[in-house]
Amino acid sequence: MSSAVATAKQSSQGNTSALLILLKLRTFIALIVVTLFFAFMAPNFVSVANAIIISKHVAINAILAIGMTYVILTGGIDLSVGSIVGLTGMVAGGLLAHGLQLPMLGVIIYPNVPEVIGIALLVGTAIGAINGLLVTKLGVAPFIATLGTLYVARGAALLLSGGSTFSNLVGKEELGNQGYPIIGSGNVLGIPVSVIILVVLALIAAYVAQRTPFGRKVYAVGGNERAAALSGVQVDRVKIAVYMISGFCAAVVGLIVSSQLVASHPASGETFELNAIAAAVLGGTSLSGGRGLIGGTIIGAFVIGVLSDGLVMMGVSEFWQMVIKGLVIIAAVVLDQLQRRLAANSRQG
């Protein structure tokens, strides 16, 4: 009798372990499933040209999602990244189109492209630092703090041009500011520059998260903030740093988007924050913090990218696309909760 019970228990544990493995691999499995589905259902989906287009779309969302993952790992959220995309694009566009005007000195300085990139990245990182300070030093809830900066950054983007667009950002030879479109439209050995930027940032972010003391502190803060503080982790510094990373990533996307369009529009980046959060959640990052991988986030971004482009190629209505994306995100959260319960039961057993 006891032997039969033990056998049944071992069988149950084996089934639970197998299910846990499947749940951990759910994003990768989902990517394979949607890719195979559209390969059969969407004309010309499987082609080099379409793969390049999808990779460009994925790069934008994935870069944003990398920064978002760091923030979520600490138990926070950053709703301002879409507006930072718009603002940094406008900063870059304004500097290229009209230069840095200094009326008190009566001069206009036209920065070269590397300087424009540096200024835009500093702006994004600075806004991230402000988010971090609001959350840590002033005790504002992350949702409210970043919602506020969302509106401030979007308003600032509109004010820079009075709501109009900075167009034709190709630069002028006599001003020495040519070459900006290469960021979003250039290729190296047939690989889009934006994809190369994604690969570099993803490798750095994954290494930092998994192999450095800072990465361990990020997970510690998200896992148990009080315990992390008691163990000597400077929680406020870690939180400010992750919001700065998120702002930096958003600025990179702002440069890529405006470079691809060869124009800067103040409305660029609207709803980008939702796709970034979705990619992180689909990739297995827990919204409660302390659990998630950069690699999973990248796969999550690919799922969203393949799903979006595949639905467009099939001629599915944009309204239905929103419904389907929402259902996929809800399913991802439900599966994440199921995985947590199974893992907890497995440890207790």
Disulfide bonds with the S-S distance in Angstrom:
none
